[in-house]
């Protein structure tokens, strides 16, 4: 049994490595790079150094269609967010029509002040808005409770709250035409051996939440975690195993 599990783990990691190897990368600066998944889908990866965690990378998502872009998550601060926004509007020649954070942590909305200064429409889970207000953080303008459907060019993006996990307010972003799921920090990369930062996690609810996501998006082709390598549905299953549950 141990040998079978070991072989299965190797297969999953190999698949994840092969998955990421075929995507082109664009270096914006020493701290930001872009991974092109398709004509419409891009992952932005930003790097920052924090005393508690050292230097680490954080993933976000950009969906572009017909000259319009929707941004999901910012880098950890306004300086890096400005670099990213200027690249989207300049190099991609796309107008940013909205921004949505996955949850309230700095690696999701640390650059929100700059986003607001650009008059970009902002949306968030109502729980995220409430936490931001309580903590004195910049606040997204428009809230939603369970599901938010956004039009970007001729495409559709679905933001949905499935329950607490990495944080009480974390959401997912699903693009049906791309079969891309930006799952954020509730999902771990394929080589993760633990659940990472648990300071605001709801461990009792996380297995149930990840189970609902798996059942809702069994056809996800690309799954983007909050940190680390992109993968497929295997990342959801790997996270469930790390949680020790099959719910």
PECOR-V592249 format. One record per residue. N is the residue number from 1. RES is the residue in one small letter. PHI is phi in degrees with one decimal (* if undefined). NEAR is the number of other C-alpha atoms within 12 Angstrom. Layout:
{{N/RES/PHI/NEAR} {N/RES/PHI/NEAR}}
This chain:
{{1/x/*/7} {2/x/-60.4/8} {3/x/-65.1/9} {4/x/-63.0/10} {5/x/-64.0/12} {6/x/-63.6/12} {7/x/-63.5/13} {8/x/-63.2/17} {9/x/-62.9/23} {10/x/-62.9/16} {11/x/-63.5/17} {12/x/-65.6/26} {13/x/-65.8/25} {14/x/-65.6/19} {15/x/-63.9/23} {16/x/-64.7/30} {17/x/-64.7/21} {18/x/-64.7/17} {19/x/-60.0/25} {20/x/-79.6/26} {21/x/-69.6/17} {22/x/-85.1/16} {23/x/-93.6/22} {24/x/-76.7/18} {25/x/-121.5/19} {26/x/-123.1/22} {27/x/-91.5/20} {28/x/-84.4/25} {29/x/-154.8/20} {30/x/-66.3/15} {31/x/-119.3/26} {32/x/-139.0/32} {33/x/-134.6/29} {34/x/-117.3/33} {35/x/-109.6/30} {36/x/-87.4/26} {37/x/-88.6/31} {38/x/-162.5/22} {39/x/-59.6/20} {40/x/-110.9/32} {41/x/-117.4/38} {42/x/-138.4/37} {43/x/-103.0/49} {44/x/-100.9/47} {45/x/-117.8/42} {46/x/-118.5/40} {47/x/-117.9/32} {48/x/-145.6/27} {49/x/-118.7/17} {50/x/-122.0/14} {51/x/-52.5/8} {52/x/-77.3/9} {53/x/-116.3/12} {54/x/74.3/10} {55/x/-86.4/14} {56/x/-147.2/23} {57/x/-105.5/29} {58/x/-127.3/42} {59/x/-98.0/43} {60/x/-138.1/49} {61/x/-134.3/49} {62/x/-128.1/48} {63/x/-114.1/49} {64/x/-126.8/38} {65/x/-154.7/29} {66/x/51.8/20} {67/x/80.5/23} {68/x/-113.8/27} {69/x/-129.4/38} {70/x/-116.3/45} {71/x/-105.7/45} {72/x/-119.2/51} {73/x/72.9/52} {74/x/-111.8/49} {75/x/-62.5/44} {76/x/-75.5/37} {77/x/-145.7/30} {78/x/-68.7/26} {79/x/-61.8/24} {80/x/-68.7/34} {81/x/-64.1/41} {82/x/-61.5/29} {83/x/-59.9/30} {84/x/-66.1/41} {85/x/-62.8/40} {86/x/-66.0/23} {87/x/-69.6/26} {88/x/-62.2/31} {89/x/-77.1/24} {90/x/-90.7/16} {91/x/-68.9/16} {92/x/-86.8/27} {93/x/54.0/17} {94/x/-117.7/26} {95/x/-89.6/30} {96/x/-78.8/35} {97/x/-99.4/31} {98/x/179.1/36} {99/x/-137.3/46} {100/x/-136.8/52} {101/x/-88.1/54} {102/x/-69.8/52} {103/x/-159.5/48} {104/x/-85.7/41} {105/x/-65.6/36} {106/x/-62.5/26} {107/x/-76.6/37} {108/x/-116.2/42} {109/x/-141.3/40} {110/x/-66.6/33} {111/x/-103.4/37} {112/x/-62.0/45} {113/x/-59.1/30} {114/x/-68.6/30} {115/x/-56.9/40} {116/x/-64.6/27} {117/x/-66.1/17} {118/x/-87.5/22} {119/x/61.8/17} {120/x/-79.1/25} {121/x/-59.2/26} {122/x/-124.3/36} {123/x/-131.4/38} {124/x/-164.1/43} {125/x/-52.6/38} {126/x/-57.4/32} {127/x/-66.6/30} {128/x/-62.8/37} {129/x/-62.3/33} {130/x/-63.4/25} {131/x/-65.9/24} {132/x/-60.1/28} {133/x/-63.1/16} {134/x/-65.4/13} {135/x/-97.3/13} {136/x/71.4/12} {137/x/-92.4/20} {138/x/-55.8/30} {139/x/-119.4/35} {140/x/-59.1/40} {141/x/-84.6/27} {142/x/-117.4/22} {143/x/-107.2/27} {144/x/-137.3/26} {145/x/-96.7/23} {146/x/-117.5/20} {147/x/-138.2/22} {148/x/-130.6/24} {149/x/-107.9/24} {150/x/-119.7/30} {151/x/-98.6/22} {152/x/-130.0/29} {153/x/58.5/21} {154/x/-98.9/17} {155/x/-99.1/24} {156/x/-127.3/26} {157/x/-125.6/38} {158/x/-117.0/32} {159/x/-100.0/36} {160/x/-146.0/38} {161/x/-101.4/37} {162/x/-105.4/34} {163/x/135.6/32} {164/x/-66.7/33} {165/x/-157.3/41} {166/x/-58.3/39} {167/x/-143.7/35} {168/x/-71.4/32} {169/x/-113.2/40} {170/x/-62.7/45} {171/x/-122.1/47} {172/x/-120.6/49} {173/x/-125.2/48} {174/x/-123.5/40} {175/x/-114.8/37} {176/x/-58.8/27} {177/x/-66.0/24} {178/x/-99.3/27} {179/x/54.4/26} {180/x/-103.5/36} {181/x/-117.5/47} {182/x/-91.8/52} {183/x/-96.4/50} {184/x/67.0/46} {185/x/-75.0/45} {186/x/-73.3/51} {187/x/-118.0/50} {188/x/-100.7/41} {189/x/-67.2/39} {190/x/-63.1/41} {191/x/-98.1/28} {192/x/-68.1/27} {193/x/-109.4/15} {194/x/-150.0/18} {195/x/-90.8/33} {196/x/74.0/25} {197/x/-66.2/21} {198/x/-111.7/17} {199/x/-61.5/13} {200/x/-123.4/22} {201/x/-74.0/26} {202/x/-116.6/24} {203/x/-63.5/26} {204/x/-69.2/20} {205/x/-102.1/24} {206/x/-55.9/37} {207/x/-57.4/33} {208/x/-64.9/25} {209/x/-64.8/38} {210/x/-65.8/45} {211/x/-63.8/31} {212/x/-65.6/25} {213/x/-63.9/38} {214/x/-60.3/30} {215/x/-69.4/18} {216/x/-78.0/21} {217/x/-126.3/30} {218/x/-67.1/24} {219/x/-95.0/22} {220/x/-61.1/28} {221/x/-92.4/26} {222/x/-126.9/37} {223/x/-119.0/50} {224/x/-107.9/49} {225/x/-81.9/44} {226/x/-67.8/49} {227/x/-144.2/38} {228/x/92.4/31} {229/x/-72.2/37} {230/x/-70.2/46} {231/x/-150.2/41} {232/x/-123.4/37} {233/x/-60.2/38} {234/x/-58.1/35} {235/x/-67.4/44} {236/x/-65.6/46} {237/x/-67.9/33} {238/x/-63.4/36} {239/x/-62.9/42} {240/x/-62.4/35} {241/x/-66.3/26} {242/x/-61.7/26} {243/x/-78.2/32} {244/x/75.0/19} {245/x/-135.3/20} {246/x/-128.3/20} {247/x/-73.9/20}}
